[in-house]
Amino acid sequence: HRAKFNVGFYNSLVGLGREPGAVELDAFEVLNGVGADGVQHGAGPGALDNFWRSVENLTTAPGRNIYYFVSQASPLRKVHIRGQLRLSGAVGGGIFEWGYTSGGFTADSKIDGGIEFGSQQQYCTRNCEIGDDALYQHGAWSNVLIGSKGVYKSEPQEMGKQTIIESTERIAEKPYIVYDESESKYYLMIPRVQVAKQGISWETCCSDHVDKVDFENVYVAEEGISTAAVINAKLDEGKHVILTPGIYKISEPIVVGKSNAVILGLGMATVQQADDASFMDSLIFVKDDLQGVRIAGLMVQGGEAGSNALIQWGTHCRQVVQHPGFLYDIFCRIGGDRDASMPEVRTDKMVLINSSNVVGDNLWLWRADHEMPDNVGVKDSRHKVINALEVNGDNVTMYGLFAEHTLGHQTVWNGENGKTFFYQCELPYDVTQQNFGDQGYAGYVVADHVQAHALHGGGVYSFFRDHDVRAQCAFRVPEGRSGITLQNIFTVFLNGNGGINHILNGHGEECSSESQGRPHYLSDLSVAQA
């Protein structure tokens, strides 16, 4: 189709073929945004506010460069771009080479002309390939390439570091829908788990790598009709569930009780705690001892009565799970979508993983720093969230984890043998020294009892907008443990007051206004050396 699509807020552009080549477009694009007054100011806002959209399973025209200027919660998956992918672009009449962009995620994609990261603060690229003469290039502070093929070109004057992971330890690609014209039928496709994966798989994939499910075994949910009770009844019948675009306001949790169940959201389908609901343990709950559960493509939002968690996976980590469960493109949001005059919403934790052997693939867990409709700053710890992610299970892996603005530790890891490949974190804007800095809260915390943990490519930023706050450190992990490895971790002072005293525990330089916009690194560190 000789068509070009602008991918707007809450839009998903998704092909329905078995592989990207089945759907060909001229191009898709997302360009720089403008300020509240309708104009750009220098390099801002650039694409700092371009969230909540996606493109999947399609091919673009030969030689056509794709301008996809986005930040968090805007993944590209299973696309074949037959030109260059440019992730930031010029603003201000050419005065600035790139507008601001804050981070993103691309997976299982082929980009013939390479990727221009531009001003992306951090970017996660998993299982991608570029053309033989193409390059991965530029980027501001940190790029993490996991199981991706191609050459990264770094420039001597650049501040950023590249974290190259040769292969993806274990992954099953996100489930997707195909339409078979010969049968006039839809099918749900569930890719199987692959280990030590390099590059894409769809050019050489076969039926042995994916399970094909007839829509007779799929329930297609609709906003306003499909209550949590209806969805739960269908899951209990053994059906998979597709949530079509809409806001599903629930007063009881969606409960996954059978192994191998799939919940797939389309078009940024949103599960939201209804304002008249009572306190809930969780909005989505996965029972213990289940194998192979997949939850994908959802926005999840809290309500006024609050909850213990938005998503809770299991109650304990003692079970032996052979086939991992997966979370894909999960975007949790507390606040930001309502006027500041409305009652606040809350949850204790956004995602709580108690089970073992769960894999996350692109999670953005965001407590709002601003609210609609006039971009008013969230202040005085409104919209309370303690933690973005708490992991109590063992052997949990995260590819592309973004956690921001919660009022306690952003990420807390209590389980053994956890692994995070790419971490981006911004500390809250509206806290005080008394309720944040003096409490010792940090961006990424591994519990004192943990013996084995790995973090590859992680950044924590400060922007204490409202008060002078000094966080003690960005990363807090037990020292003297040979099984704990940290690679290319750093801090950045973005703006505001105060800063972060140390990168790791009591190690590393402080970040403050004197080093605004410049990252401070601890490049490679086994904590046994600290």
C-alpha positions as MATLAB code, in Angstrom:
seq = 'HRAKFNVGFYNSLVGLGREPGAVELDAFEVLNGVGADGVQHGAGPGALDNFWRSVENLTTAPGRNIYYFVSQASPLRKVHIRGQLRLSGAVGGGIFEWGYTSGGFTADSKIDGGIEFGSQQQYCTRNCEIGDDALYQHGAWSNVLIGSKGVYKSEPQEMGKQTIIESTERIAEKPYIVYDESESKYYLMIPRVQVAKQGISWETCCSDHVDKVDFENVYVAEEGISTAAVINAKLDEGKHVILTPGIYKISEPIVVGKSNAVILGLGMATVQQADDASFMDSLIFVKDDLQGVRIAGLMVQGGEAGSNALIQWGTHCRQVVQHPGFLYDIFCRIGGDRDASMPEVRTDKMVLINSSNVVGDNLWLWRADHEMPDNVGVKDSRHKVINALEVNGDNVTMYGLFAEHTLGHQTVWNGENGKTFFYQCELPYDVTQQNFGDQGYAGYVVADHVQAHALHGGGVYSFFRDHDVRAQCAFRVPEGRSGITLQNIFTVFLNGNGGINHILNGHGEECSSESQGRPHYLSDLSVAQA';
ca = [
       0.000    0.000    0.000;
       1.487    3.340   -0.998;
       0.459    4.943    2.257;
       2.243    6.807    5.036;
       0.880    6.654    8.566;
       1.411    9.100   11.403;
       1.313    7.007   14.575;
      -0.412    9.085   17.248;
      -1.084    8.690   20.944;
      -2.737    5.354   21.819;
      -2.374    4.174   18.211;
      -0.932    0.822   17.180;
      -0.068    0.082   13.569;
      -0.042   -3.711   13.264;
       0.221   -6.027   10.271;
      -1.755   -9.272   10.136;
       0.658  -11.371    8.098;
       2.739  -14.342    9.172;
       5.863  -12.252    8.628;
       6.512   -8.533    8.041;
       6.741   -8.843    4.261;
       3.043   -9.728    4.040;
       2.105   -6.088    4.776;
       4.051   -3.362    2.988;
       3.570    0.362    3.563;
       5.364    3.339    2.121;
       6.281    4.629    5.586;
       5.166    5.378    9.118;
       6.350    8.282   11.207;
       6.268   10.138   14.513;
       7.771   13.636   14.482;
       8.846   16.030   17.219;
       6.230   17.473   19.532;
       5.701   21.068   20.531;
       5.398   22.858   23.844;
       2.144   23.736   25.606;
       2.138   27.015   23.673;
       2.238   25.150   20.356;
       5.854   25.872   19.434;
       9.263   24.311   19.924;
      11.817   25.863   22.241;
      15.357   24.920   21.312;
      15.778   21.185   21.502;
      12.649   20.780   23.617;
      10.322   19.188   23.931;
      11.499   17.196   20.914;
      10.030   13.747   21.440;
      10.139   13.748   25.249;
       6.338   13.454   25.419;
       5.832   11.004   22.542;
       4.594    7.978   24.511;
       2.041    5.134   24.249;
       2.040    3.961   20.637;
       3.515    1.029   18.701;
       4.291   -0.444   15.277;
       4.493   -4.188   14.624;
       4.762   -6.804   11.897;
       5.102   -4.833    8.658;
       7.585   -3.739    5.998;
       8.311   -0.279    4.611;
       9.242    0.773    1.071;
      12.780    0.189   -0.245;
      15.155    3.068    0.424;
      12.619    4.982    2.516;
      14.062    6.331    5.786;
      11.720    6.109    8.756;
      11.416    8.994   11.227;
      10.215    7.564   14.522;
      10.896   10.229   17.139;
       9.579    8.683   20.338;
      10.363    8.021   23.965;
       9.061    5.328   26.344;
       6.156    2.947   25.716;
       6.491    3.217   21.921;
       7.993   -0.103   20.831;
       8.869   -1.317   17.367;
       8.526   -5.083   16.957;
       8.973   -7.418   14.029;
       9.335   -4.656   11.433;
      11.473   -4.635    8.299;
      12.607   -1.108    7.493;
      14.255   -1.025    4.074;
      16.002    2.269    4.762;
      17.454    3.871    7.875;
      15.593    4.152   11.177;
      16.055    7.606   12.710;
      15.009    7.878   16.331;
      15.384   11.649   16.755;
      15.404   14.595   14.407;
      16.204   18.237   13.904;
      14.229   20.975   15.647;
      14.467   24.751   15.865;
      14.918   25.463   12.183;
      18.116   23.429   11.963;
      19.852   25.216   14.854;
      19.821   21.994   16.866;
      20.838   18.747   15.223;
      18.491   16.648   17.365;
      15.491   17.302   19.545;
      15.388   15.669   22.953;
      14.395   12.010   23.226;
      14.519    9.979   26.406;
      14.567    6.278   25.579;
      12.919    3.417   23.725;
      12.779   -0.205   22.631;
      13.019   -2.162   19.362;
      12.901   -5.959   19.051;
      12.951   -8.723   16.432;
      13.396   -6.238   13.584;
      15.541   -5.797   10.494;
      16.679   -2.309    9.521;
      18.576   -2.349    6.240;
      19.995    1.161    6.581;
      20.978    0.910   10.234;
      19.777    2.827   13.285;
      20.518    6.468   14.045;
      19.884    6.771   17.786;
      20.523   10.507   17.722;
      19.725   12.083   21.082;
      18.150    9.010   22.695;
      19.300    9.081   26.323;
      19.110    5.292   26.555;
      17.874    2.763   24.019;
      17.290   -0.998   24.142;
      17.698   -2.994   20.929;
      16.938   -6.717   21.217;
      17.417   -9.283   18.463;
      17.696   -6.866   15.590;
      19.739   -6.943   12.385;
      21.045   -4.198   10.099;
      22.382   -4.257    6.546;
      25.953   -5.342    5.781;
      27.184   -1.782    5.214;
      24.941   -0.146    7.816;
      25.694    0.962   11.369;
      24.235    1.462   14.787;
      25.378    4.967   15.682;
      25.194    7.878   18.104;
      22.895    8.031   21.140;
      23.408   10.178   24.218;
      24.369    8.107   27.271;
      23.721    4.383   26.951;
      22.749    1.891   24.275;
      22.175   -1.764   25.095;
      22.186   -4.201   22.178;
      21.044   -7.709   23.099;
      21.412  -10.556   20.604;
      21.584   -8.050   17.758;
      23.671   -8.346   14.603;
      25.651   -5.497   13.115;
      28.376   -3.004   13.961;
      28.067   -0.144   16.436;
      30.140    2.896   15.461;
      31.184    5.075   18.366;
      32.776    8.499   18.064;
      35.651    9.568   20.353;
      33.848   12.709   21.489;
      30.637   10.940   22.466;
      29.769   10.612   26.157;
      27.752    7.426   25.820;
      28.689    3.784   26.334;
      27.526    0.732   24.467;
      26.652   -2.515   26.200;
      26.808   -5.392   23.733;
      25.252   -8.705   24.795;
      26.092  -11.404   22.250;
      22.852  -13.375   22.501;
      19.494  -13.260   24.229;
      19.564  -15.936   26.904;
      15.912  -16.932   26.574;
      12.993  -15.312   24.833;
       9.707  -16.156   23.208;
       8.611  -13.386   20.889;
       5.355  -11.582   21.584;
       2.147  -13.342   20.461;
       0.485  -11.874   17.380;
      -2.562  -12.264   15.152;
      -2.619  -13.341   11.503;
      -5.390  -13.334    8.947;
      -5.428  -16.253    6.511;
      -7.089  -14.986    3.330;
      -7.389  -18.475    1.857;
      -9.489  -19.556    4.830;
     -10.979  -16.161    5.734;
      -9.967  -16.863    9.315;
      -7.939  -15.243   12.077;
      -5.375  -17.127   14.126;
      -3.482  -16.338   17.318;
       0.201  -17.138   16.874;
       2.212  -17.996   20.003;
       5.978  -18.171   19.388;
       7.925  -20.775   21.324;
      10.843  -20.139   23.634;
      14.289  -19.775   22.069;
      17.605  -19.787   23.911;
      20.870  -18.052   22.996;
      19.017  -16.222   20.233;
      20.901  -13.979   17.821;
      19.199  -11.692   15.321;
      15.703  -12.124   13.967;
      13.934  -15.425   13.430;
      11.047  -14.589   11.123;
      12.998  -14.824    7.849;
      13.766  -18.486    8.460;
      11.009  -19.448   10.886;
       8.858  -22.494   10.383;
       5.731  -23.950   11.930;
       7.850  -25.720   14.544;
       8.677  -22.363   16.144;
       5.140  -21.128   16.720;
       1.834  -22.530   17.951;
      -1.185  -21.636   15.814;
      -4.471  -21.217   17.678;
      -7.855  -21.053   15.952;
     -10.033  -18.153   17.099;
     -12.586  -20.726   18.259;
     -10.265  -20.950   21.256;
      -9.938  -17.172   21.649;
     -12.291  -14.767   23.387;
     -12.332  -11.287   21.860;
     -13.171   -8.812   24.622;
     -14.870   -5.446   24.106;
     -14.878   -2.341   26.272;
     -18.117   -1.876   28.203;
     -19.260   -5.447   27.539;
     -16.458   -7.648   28.809;
     -16.277   -7.274   32.587;
     -13.558   -8.909   34.650;
     -16.055  -11.624   35.558;
     -16.722  -12.356   31.884;
     -13.007  -12.399   31.052;
     -12.284  -14.687   34.002;
     -15.002  -17.108   32.926;
     -13.444  -17.347   29.457;
      -9.971  -17.887   30.934;
     -11.385  -20.634   33.160;
     -12.765  -22.310   30.020;
      -9.199  -22.462   28.717;
      -9.627  -19.703   26.154;
      -7.031  -17.088   25.329;
      -8.204  -13.475   25.581;
      -7.754  -10.599   23.146;
      -8.565   -7.155   24.556;
      -9.624   -4.891   21.706;
      -8.872   -1.158   22.041;
     -10.666    0.492   24.925;
     -10.587    1.180   28.651;
     -11.691   -1.817   30.718;
     -12.798   -0.462   34.103;
     -12.803   -3.340   36.553;
     -13.944   -3.823   40.152;
     -12.431   -7.281   40.608;
      -9.125   -8.697   39.367;
      -8.578  -10.496   36.088;
      -7.282  -13.896   37.219;
      -5.154  -16.235   35.120;
      -5.594  -19.764   36.457;
      -4.453  -22.037   33.637;
      -1.038  -22.693   32.145;
      -0.183  -21.391   28.668;
      -2.921  -18.743   28.759;
      -2.430  -15.642   26.606;
      -3.864  -12.188   27.285;
      -3.066   -9.882   24.354;
      -4.073   -6.224   24.240;
      -4.520   -4.347   20.978;
      -4.296   -0.600   20.444;
      -3.043    0.212   23.942;
      -5.992   -1.570   25.568;
      -6.185   -0.295   29.143;
      -7.124   -2.204   32.299;
      -8.118    0.343   34.935;
      -9.403    0.024   38.465;
     -12.870    1.552   38.468;
     -13.201    4.681   40.608;
     -16.055    3.110   42.561;
     -14.167   -0.130   43.201;
     -12.931   -1.166   46.637;
      -9.262   -1.717   47.473;
      -7.914   -4.584   45.345;
      -4.992   -6.923   45.961;
      -4.177   -6.617   42.253;
      -5.834   -5.770   38.958;
      -4.287   -8.728   37.122;
      -3.285  -11.848   39.046;
      -1.466  -14.955   37.819;
      -1.898  -17.985   40.082;
       0.982  -20.094   41.377;
       2.626  -23.030   39.598;
       1.520  -22.062   36.082;
       3.592  -22.698   32.974;
       3.992  -20.558   29.880;
       1.558  -17.715   30.629;
       1.875  -14.678   28.303;
       0.506  -11.192   29.080;
       1.143   -8.593   26.386;
       0.290   -5.160   25.069;
      -1.543   -3.618   28.025;
      -1.728   -0.317   29.820;
      -2.650   -0.842   33.479;
      -3.863    2.023   35.684;
      -4.729    2.325   39.339;
      -7.870    3.721   40.922;
      -8.903    5.916   43.815;
      -9.315    3.083   46.345;
      -5.851    1.749   45.586;
      -4.334   -1.702   45.356;
      -1.404   -3.724   46.614;
      -0.200   -4.135   43.014;
      -1.421   -3.501   39.506;
      -0.019   -6.828   38.291;
       0.834   -9.666   40.669;
       2.449  -12.847   39.414;
       2.080  -15.619   41.994;
       2.258  -15.648   45.778;
       5.566  -17.448   46.386;
       8.719  -18.556   44.561;
       8.937  -22.155   45.774;
       7.381  -23.758   42.711;
       9.484  -25.308   39.942;
       8.410  -23.810   36.625;
       9.972  -25.369   33.525;
       8.367  -23.087   30.944;
       8.764  -19.372   31.694;
       5.982  -16.832   31.754;
       6.302  -13.579   29.824;
       5.258   -9.945   30.126;
       5.529   -7.905   26.905;
       4.902   -4.192   26.365;
       3.378   -3.596   29.789;
       2.869    0.089   30.560;
       1.692    0.876   34.083;
       0.537    4.384   34.879;
      -0.433    6.072   38.119;
      -1.776    9.574   37.497;
      -1.156   11.767   34.494;
      -4.427   11.032   32.722;
      -6.695   13.109   34.955;
      -7.081   16.727   35.925;
      -5.205   17.836   39.040;
      -8.535   18.728   40.674;
      -9.700   15.102   40.554;
      -9.077   12.621   43.407;
      -5.684   10.959   43.327;
      -5.099    7.322   42.385;
      -2.673    4.966   44.075;
      -1.088    1.542   44.356;
       1.640    0.142   46.587;
       3.522   -1.526   43.731;
       3.025   -1.471   40.013;
       4.370   -4.953   39.238;
       4.947   -7.634   41.896;
       6.619  -10.856   40.740;
       6.562  -13.558   43.402;
       6.884  -16.538   41.056;
      10.129  -17.808   39.604;
      11.092  -17.995   35.937;
       9.259  -14.922   34.630;
      10.637  -12.834   31.752;
       9.779   -9.181   31.115;
      10.223   -7.674   27.656;
       9.740   -3.889   27.626;
       8.053   -2.574   30.775;
       7.483    1.123   31.499;
       6.311    1.630   35.077;
       5.488    5.313   35.441;
       4.185    7.410   38.275;
       3.169   10.697   36.688;
       5.325   13.785   36.995;
       2.713   15.936   35.225;
      -1.049   15.886   34.673;
      -3.537   16.797   32.011;
      -4.830   18.990   30.581;
      -2.233   21.751   31.004;
       0.883   19.741   31.812;
       0.642   20.788   35.470;
       3.347   19.247   37.647;
       2.345   16.536   40.115;
       3.294   17.815   43.565;
       3.409   16.838   47.234;
       3.632   13.082   46.592;
       0.205   12.983   44.959;
      -0.647    9.657   43.281;
       1.203    7.475   45.759;
       3.267    4.499   44.613;
       5.969    2.927   46.753;
       7.772    0.731   44.195;
       7.643    0.323   40.447;
       8.839   -3.308   40.493;
       9.367   -5.819   43.283;
      10.842   -9.201   42.385;
      10.712  -12.012   44.943;
      10.952  -14.950   42.541;
      14.180  -16.582   41.392;
      15.504  -16.640   37.826;
      13.528  -13.577   36.747;
      14.866  -11.720   33.694;
      14.076   -8.258   32.356;
      14.862   -6.992   28.857;
      14.159   -3.274   28.693;
      12.997   -2.122   32.141;
      11.935    1.508   32.621;
      10.895    2.647   36.145;
      10.124    6.215   37.142;
       9.081    8.570   39.928;
       7.828    6.240   42.664;
       8.073    7.432   46.255;
      10.285    4.627   47.609;
      12.894    2.410   45.975;
      12.077    2.312   42.270;
      13.062   -1.351   41.765;
      13.538   -3.892   44.586;
      15.051   -7.290   43.788;
      14.819  -10.002   46.454;
      15.036  -13.102   44.255;
      18.167  -15.031   43.317;
      19.784  -15.096   39.880;
      17.888  -12.081   38.605;
      19.099  -10.427   35.414;
      18.288   -7.050   33.925;
      19.433   -6.111   30.444;
      18.849   -2.336   30.146;
      17.489   -0.228   32.978;
      16.353    3.391   32.844;
      15.150    5.206   35.941;
      14.253    8.762   36.849;
      13.806    9.568   40.535;
      10.675   11.463   41.658;
      10.412   15.222   41.132;
       8.248   16.152   44.112;
       9.790   14.497   47.189;
      11.657   16.099   50.099;
      14.916   15.338   51.832;
      12.977   14.029   54.809;
      10.673   11.624   52.959;
      13.139   10.467   50.299;
      16.818   11.331   50.726;
      16.993   10.620   54.470;
      15.160    7.330   53.967;
      17.976    6.053   51.747;
      15.734    5.380   48.766;
      17.508    4.472   45.540;
      16.793    3.713   41.911;
      17.730    0.010   41.900;
      18.097   -2.116   45.034;
      19.281   -5.710   45.360;
      18.526   -7.168   48.794;
      21.358   -7.908   51.228;
      20.761  -11.688   51.182;
      21.047  -12.058   47.381;
      24.092  -13.992   46.172;
      23.698  -13.768   42.386;
      22.431  -10.895   40.261;
      23.391   -9.139   37.011;
      22.569   -5.697   35.632;
      23.817   -4.686   32.184;
      23.474   -1.057   31.127;
      21.585    0.925   33.757;
      21.070    4.637   34.357;
      19.458    6.583   37.206;
      18.681   10.301   36.809;
      17.851   13.054   39.265;
      15.457   15.951   38.731;
      14.407   17.054   42.211;
      12.176   19.799   40.903;
      10.419   21.027   44.034;
      12.917   20.620   46.902;
      16.623   20.358   47.575;
      17.117   16.581   47.879;
      20.301   14.521   48.076;
      19.802   10.846   47.358;
      22.477    8.723   49.018;
      23.088    6.542   45.955;
      21.501    5.440   42.688;
      22.203    1.690   42.953;
      22.280   -0.248   46.217;
      23.581   -3.837   46.191;
      25.404   -6.102   48.666;
      29.186   -5.917   48.414;
      31.719   -8.735   48.527;
      29.614  -11.081   46.367;
      31.347  -12.601   43.323;
      27.958  -13.569   41.882;
      26.778   -9.961   41.558;
      27.878   -8.183   38.389;
      27.080   -4.655   37.230;
      28.052   -3.416   33.776;
      27.969    0.187   32.533;
      25.890    1.740   35.298;
      25.703    5.520   35.594;
      23.959    8.580   36.977;
      22.925   11.892   35.400;
      21.790   15.176   36.937;
      19.056   16.385   34.582;
      17.839   19.548   36.272;
      16.424   20.915   39.488;
      17.977   20.806   42.950;
      20.301   18.551   44.922;
      21.519   15.404   43.196;
      22.816   11.885   43.888;
      25.838   11.483   46.167;
      27.162    8.189   44.762;
      26.546    5.816   41.892;
      26.784    2.518   43.791;
      26.506    2.325   47.576;
      29.323    4.654   48.660;
      31.242    4.421   45.392;
      31.400    6.725   42.393;
      31.152   10.445   41.806;
      28.242   12.605   42.806;
      25.986   14.050   40.158;
      24.853   17.626   40.691;
      24.230   20.855   38.831;
      27.960   21.174   38.190;
      27.788   18.192   35.840;
      24.320   18.774   34.390;
      23.606   16.520   31.434;
      26.882   14.594   31.715;
      26.804   10.944   32.813;
      29.013    9.526   35.569;
      29.861    5.835   35.031;
      31.013    2.783   36.875;
      31.802    0.826   33.747;
      32.339   -2.815   34.737;
      32.198   -4.008   38.288;
      31.917   -7.288   40.063;
      30.713   -6.193   43.472;
      33.292   -8.483   45.057;
      35.763   -5.791   44.000;
      33.859   -2.907   45.601;
];
